[in-house]
């Protein structure tokens, strides 16, 4: 038995042999690598010419994430679920929203696109249009249909359209060949526009299309890329890929402008709401103050009262202070009640002013209202790009509900306290009013008028102060976003197409494809190519390689062409028989020539081997043992009236079945008429009798046996011979057949086996040998002496 080291070395040698065989196969097919490689290079070059160039442009934003309400995060733990950069993510959501990008497209007004027709592709003429197209947006123009324009002269032009398109849900074919006049309306069933020449080059072909607005928005929105530069930085980078650098730059810069406008408008929303609210309050207070002032002045004039007494003035001032305080408390109470009603109405909550505007200094309430407004805004921003079940929306919704619960509880306490304060003030005002009864009626009336005037005057002063504060806040608002780098066409990065990469890629693909094809063909090819394939699946030695150089034209090719490579192959096979079963003295050697299936050249091999042995001055008998489908007699041109079958059935005598061939020392026994029971005849004892009698006459007996995989006759005969030759055929016999031969050998069914590889095609310069021959394979041609029929011919 082999040691582990010997076995390992054997495997290594087999692997090296397989690699070497595969490498040789690659070298033999070098022309495929060259052909497909050249095709790949050509396709790479063509791709470069056909593909439109792609440019990438970028712009850089700095977004300040400082938030005045950031101190509230500790009070609301859900806020931390969005990460510390939630404001940055919100801004990204706004920038990539459909509404913002739709506004960008409206501002740019890219309703038409002009193209220059080149040899391999079309080039867009952005800001270099050959014509100006004017049209009424209320009129119908087919979108996405190429409209070719040919300038005939300085006055006239020609419109050509030949395209299939969808029109109100059905496909139509648009064919137009119509003349038009510059400056006059061109119209038909599909178009309505006016052309003016601009940068036209005669002889050039131009066409334009009416762009679909919604499709353009979606296209640019899909190509818009946005990313954070670093995890903890407040910088975001916008980028876009386009065929025209200037067009991408204009889009990114307009997007920046629209976003900054949107952000500033949102920031000014609170102060604008506050100013509107104060203005509405001022209107009522001014009217009331004017009426109170007129009444006070008129009353003093009519009653000729210059001023009140000092004590009366003190009482009036006390009442004014109490009324002012009650008015403030009442406005707080009204605010609380309104806020309580607006909590479940998102739209009304957006219009609620901050509590500080009405003089409420409760920090908890102020923070809760501001935070709730901020949450509503965050939810609105995220909803632009997220679905309802988005985790961020769910978390924000949960936090809104929590803030609303806290607000309701807070408002409930504040309303109760405000009611108590109003009631207390009412009692105090009533007590002071009782002091007025001690004064004359005229002075009482003057005091009340003075009281109303001073109360409204203080309210007016308070509102004016609040409005001034809101106006200052509104005027001082600036965007939190700063555009650090605008998109510039001259800084565009060209992504492709790259000629070197495309050509190199095409060449590599051209080299890779043949490699893969050859590798797969080698892996899945299940037919015998060489002696190494046989040795890989069987331990039976290969003792002969029968070449096919196309020289022979007769069945006995080795005899008719004694100096041919075929004859040399059979001489080597004759010699190698001694290594399989050495001949003892003058004993007769019986050789059985077998094959697994028909068409492998078994009959050709047996006849030529027998002829070559006979040429060596040996008496040889060739017997056709295929009693089911005999063919050897036809090849040797003998009749098949008497033969093996008639002898086994006692219809012929021993002497009657022999035929002398045209080869000296070679006699032939045909199979004879086809019997109904071949297997039984071979086992009735007569076949052994024939062998024993022939041993005394001949030096060699060659049996041409039937295929092993079809009938059992070959096994029966193979047990009675000294040497069993198994014929395989290059590119015809399958590897499983070699496994079958090896299986028969391991069962000890047939002794002294040897394999012959038949029909090897070699070039005229190839070395021919029995072992380790280096063959150069070429395209096969059919030779009549090799059996090529898939059906059994012996």
Secondary structure, DSSP 8 states (H G I E B T S, - for coil): ---HHHHHHHHHHHHHHHHHHHHHHHHHTHHHHHHHHHHHHHHHHHHHHHS--EEEEEEEEEE----GGGGGGGG-GGGGGG-TTHHHHHHHHHHT-HHHHHHHHHHHT--EEEEEE-SSSEEE-TT--SEEEE--TTS---BS--EEEEE-SSSEEEEEEEEEEEETTEEEEEEEEEEEETTSEEESSS-EEEEEE-S--TT--EEEEE--HHHHHHHHHHH-EEEESSTT-SEEEEEEEESSHHHHHHHHHHHHHHHHHHHHHHHHHHHHHHHHHHHHHHHHHHHHHHHHHHHHHHHHHHHT-----HHHHHHHHHHHHHHHHHHHHHHHHHHHHHHHHHTT-HHHHHH---GGGGT---HHHHHHHHHHHHHHHHHHHHTTT--TT-HHHHHHHHHHHHHHHHHHHHHHHHHHHHHHHHHHHHHHHHHHHHHGGGS-HHHHHHHHHHHHHHHHHHHHHHHHHHHHHHHHHHHH---SEEEEE---GGG-EEEE--HHHHHHHHHHHHHHHHHHHHHHHHHH--B--SHHHHHHH--S-EEEEEEE-S---SSSHHHHTTTSHHHHHHHHHHHHHHHHS---TT--EEEEEE-SSTTSSHHHHHHHHHHHHHTTT--EEEEE--SSS--HHHHHT---SSSHHHHHTTSS-TGGG-EE-SSTTEEEE---S--S-HHHHHTSSHHHHHHHHHHTT-SEEEEE---TTT-SHHHHHHTT-SEEEEEEETTTSBHHHHHHHHHHHHTTSSSSEEEEEEEEE--TT----SSS-----------TTS---SS---
